[in-house]
Amino acid sequence: MACDLLFRLLLLMVLAAPSRGNHLGPTSRLRYSRFLDPSNVIFLRWDFDLEAEMITFELQVRTAGWVGLGVTNGYTFVGADLVVGGVLPDGNVYFSDQHLVDEDTLEEDGSQDAKLLGLTEDGVYTTMLFSRPFRSCDPHDKDITSDTVRVLAAYGLDDMLKLDPERTFVKSIFLLQIVHPDDLDVPEDTIIHDLEITDFLIPEDDTTYACTFLPLPIVSKKHHIYKFEPKLVYHNETMVHHILVYACGNASALPTGISDCYGADPAFSLCSQVIVGWAVGGTSYQFPDDVGVSIGTPLDPQWIRLEIHYSNFHNLPGVHDTSGIRMYYTAHLRKYDMGVLQLGFLTFPIHFIPPGAESFMSYGLCKTEKFEEMNGAPVPDIQVYGYLLHTHLAGRALQAVQYRNGTQLRTICKDDTYDFNLQETRDLPHRVEIKPGDELLIECHYQTLDRDSLTFGGPSTINEMCLVFLFYYPRNNISSCMGYPDIIYVAHELGEEASDSMEGMMAMNNVEWTLENIKKAEKACKEAQQTVLIKTIDEVVENTTGWIPEIIPTPRGPCLESSGGKVEPQDETPAGFRAAPMALLASGNATLRHLPMAALLFGQGAFFWLLATLQAGI
């Protein structure tokens, strides 16, 4: 009787395990998923525990050979970590935490910090399920952070562990996505409204900013926009760089038609308060359940400016496009009206980046002390819940830092591994409060080793920008707060004569951009007095001045105690080690070989205990 009961228990545990192989099925508890290659051969599911700082991956590949998943820095495979595994023809499995010593040679880590949870091969797919800490104490393991992560995936057609460039892929993913869309409410009375430019002939120029003015939905009472997504024409999506929707003040006199946003007619650049924005690599975004964009009241905008940036680098003729933003709105009101605050370095005309720079930092300061005066009413504390970062091709990293009474308070948001091709609205893990009088500093990190001439701030993709959009509530009338340095001071520090800003910028063309002068320019831009421009939804602009404060780097937290092998002394930070969770410690060395399939389905210890119990006949 007891033997039969234990056998049934064993069977139930096997059947209850997440299904793998050809059918992942609804039992898979991992909430996030993505294909990692253009042919949809490699499919990844993942989920994470922020408190335990552990992440679980399920990699499914259409192969009967080995599979691998890891993290790289995006510019070379050398030093990348890669967890590999597979099923041998005799049914035994192999699994190992490794790293690349060169572009195609793998070497096993001395410390095995990945825990195998499942590994199957069904003749079509090989599926590997494992967990690992965000940060182990093994210097060969790349950290999983809230930055963009370059996920490395590879596989073979057999069990010979060797990388083949044709079966090795890197995809940028924001792994630690705080809010999953399935966690959010979808109102039953949802109404859809499209804001788009219809049948637009894309010019053959490299860069086009097309703008038009469109009415928001006419509603008889207050509604909330709670979600937006891009509307892109298939085959044209690679030509659309970004789409922005700006709210217009109700007193604005707006032009008709479609024209260059920043061309001969300045009226097409009116309206500067961003409502929503999308850029390359982004998808849809749904606001948290307690916030929305208000429409339908006398205080709400009635018109918007739709801006679409086209990049036609191949100068293709005759391409027509109908792109825009699809909005979802509801009469079921949320608690707060949201707004978007644009921060950063004023794009034109002062911004410049020297050529041949391994690293060059730009800074844009925002001082909020005038917000209340310009808002025309008291400004409640700003509660920031999300953000969008934006540079062009030379951008490598961005961060927004908050100061209060001269003291650094926190880093609001950052991405130290920014990818131009993955620009998306992201949620903060905790809401951040900004009080009147706080200072906000945007730092942008650029690299121009592939350029032999100056890069200037501007609208083209080959120009640069340094922008951070903060999504917040409750809404106020401030649309942007941007800074730029005294370029005359910068020119003088570089030994150039300049009596006004235009001469200062022209002087940058006379500088020989040696490594010494690059560092001197960066230092001068940081030490120069900043002019801060604050703009409202009604196009009221005021200036103030300030100085760039120092940024104190956020220390890395303690690494997770490794399960074996040597830990390099330089990785032993003052923060020390975190003890590994019991589940990870119990796994021992994660290099598991020749294990029965049932043991891998739900834990080898439980399997062998049950097997021994059955054999004893109790």
Disulfide bonds with the S-S distance in Angstrom:
Cys137-Cys559 2.05
Cys211-Cys261 1.99
Cys248-Cys271 2.08
Cys366-Cys481 2.21
Cys444-Cys466 2.00
